[in-house]
Amino acid sequence: MPKRTWQKLSAGVAAKGHRFYDWAVIDLTDPRPGSRQLLIQRVFDPVHRLGWSDW
């Protein structure tokens, strides 16, 4: 995905400070209200790379 697709946002404050992640949203169908989108989280912390989440 192109670099412009990603946005770095804080997921909140944790015990060691803010947790920043890169987020991207991709339209899976028509970009109309009620359409489906895919939300992707990119993590650079090696500890968090050991698992994954499906929301």
Backbone bond lengths (Angstrom), bond angles and torsions (degrees), N, CA, C in turn:
res aa  C-N    CA-C-N  psi(-1)  N-CA   C-N-CA  omega(-1)  CA-C   N-CA-C  phi
1 M - - - 1.442 - - 1.525 109.28 -
2 P 1.325 116.57 146.41 1.461 119.77 179.09 1.528 111.89 -64.07
3 K 1.331 116.57 151.91 1.466 121.14 179.69 1.525 112.01 -58.63
4 R 1.324 118.01 -34.04 1.466 121.24 -177.57 1.525 112.28 -67.47
5 T 1.326 117.88 -14.88 1.453 122.27 178.89 1.524 111.54 -71.12
6 W 1.331 117.43 -30.29 1.466 122.76 -172.94 1.523 111.86 -88.58
7 Q 1.357 115.34 142.85 1.465 122.26 174.04 1.519 107.91 -128.33
8 K 1.326 117.38 129.76 1.463 121.76 178.25 1.518 108.28 -87.68
9 L 1.345 116.18 119.09 1.460 122.61 -178.85 1.518 109.93 -134.20
10 S 1.323 115.48 151.86 1.459 120.48 177.01 1.529 108.83 -82.56
11 A 1.319 115.76 136.70 1.468 121.51 175.68 1.524 110.09 -93.25
12 G 1.321 117.56 7.78 1.450 122.00 178.11 1.513 111.64 120.78
13 V 1.323 114.58 174.88 1.454 120.73 -179.45 1.524 108.92 -92.36
14 A 1.302 116.29 131.82 1.465 122.60 177.54 1.527 107.86 -115.85
15 A 1.305 116.45 -172.93 1.468 121.42 -177.92 1.531 112.39 -59.08
16 K 1.319 117.02 -30.92 1.467 121.18 -177.57 1.529 112.58 -107.01
17 G 1.324 117.20 19.91 1.459 120.70 178.92 1.514 112.15 107.94
18 H 1.320 115.13 -166.69 1.467 120.21 -179.31 1.523 111.09 -65.78
19 R 1.303 115.26 145.16 1.468 121.67 173.62 1.524 107.21 -107.34
20 F 1.325 116.54 110.80 1.454 120.90 -179.29 1.521 110.16 -99.62
21 Y 1.316 114.57 136.30 1.458 121.70 178.30 1.523 107.98 -134.87
22 D 1.297 116.28 156.39 1.461 121.67 172.11 1.522 107.81 -93.45
23 W 1.338 116.28 135.53 1.454 122.45 -178.47 1.526 109.63 -124.57
24 A 1.320 116.24 146.12 1.462 122.42 174.47 1.526 108.41 -139.82
25 V 1.323 116.05 144.14 1.462 122.09 176.73 1.519 107.75 -121.75
26 I 1.324 116.05 130.26 1.461 121.53 -179.50 1.523 108.53 -123.08
27 D 1.331 117.25 129.54 1.458 121.39 174.50 1.527 109.23 -74.19
28 L 1.333 116.36 126.67 1.461 120.41 -179.97 1.522 111.96 -91.83
29 T 1.314 117.15 -20.42 1.465 122.55 177.76 1.518 107.65 -135.59
30 D 1.319 117.31 -155.71 1.459 121.14 177.76 1.524 110.40 -58.55
31 P 1.342 118.32 138.98 1.471 120.86 179.98 1.528 112.80 -77.13
32 R 1.326 117.70 42.14 1.464 122.65 177.94 1.525 109.51 -95.95
33 P 1.328 117.65 161.32 1.472 119.58 174.79 1.527 110.72 -55.64
34 G 1.317 115.80 136.72 1.454 120.37 -179.34 1.519 113.81 88.88
35 S 1.325 117.40 -0.19 1.463 119.57 179.62 1.525 109.50 -80.77
36 R 1.308 116.94 169.02 1.460 122.05 -178.15 1.518 110.44 -95.17
37 Q 1.347 113.84 143.76 1.458 120.48 178.05 1.518 109.25 -134.14
38 L 1.317 114.91 155.97 1.459 122.23 177.13 1.522 107.73 -111.85
39 L 1.349 116.70 124.10 1.454 122.75 177.72 1.525 107.88 -102.59
40 I 1.338 116.36 123.36 1.464 121.72 -176.64 1.522 108.96 -117.63
41 Q 1.327 115.75 133.32 1.459 121.80 177.35 1.520 108.12 -112.17
42 R 1.334 116.04 128.73 1.461 121.31 178.62 1.525 107.80 -111.08
43 V 1.338 116.38 126.48 1.466 122.68 -176.20 1.523 108.72 -117.32
44 F 1.340 116.69 135.89 1.459 120.41 179.52 1.516 112.83 -105.91
45 D 1.317 117.90 -1.77 1.460 122.67 178.98 1.532 108.80 -81.10
46 P 1.330 119.75 119.13 1.468 121.49 -177.11 1.527 113.43 -58.22
47 V 1.325 118.31 -29.26 1.461 120.66 179.30 1.524 110.76 -65.55
48 H 1.337 117.50 -38.00 1.461 121.44 -178.28 1.521 112.57 -78.83
49 R 1.291 119.06 -11.82 1.465 121.28 -179.45 1.531 112.87 -77.27
50 L 1.315 116.87 -6.23 1.457 119.64 -177.34 1.522 113.22 -77.24
51 G 1.303 118.20 -14.57 1.461 120.61 -178.76 1.507 110.87 -139.13
52 W 1.329 114.92 -178.44 1.452 119.98 178.17 1.525 108.44 -147.35
53 S 1.340 116.23 162.01 1.460 121.52 -179.92 1.507 109.21 -126.22
54 D 1.299 115.60 144.62 1.460 122.39 175.37 1.528 106.73 -122.52
55 W 1.346 116.97 107.90 1.471 119.69 -176.78 1.481 110.22 -94.98
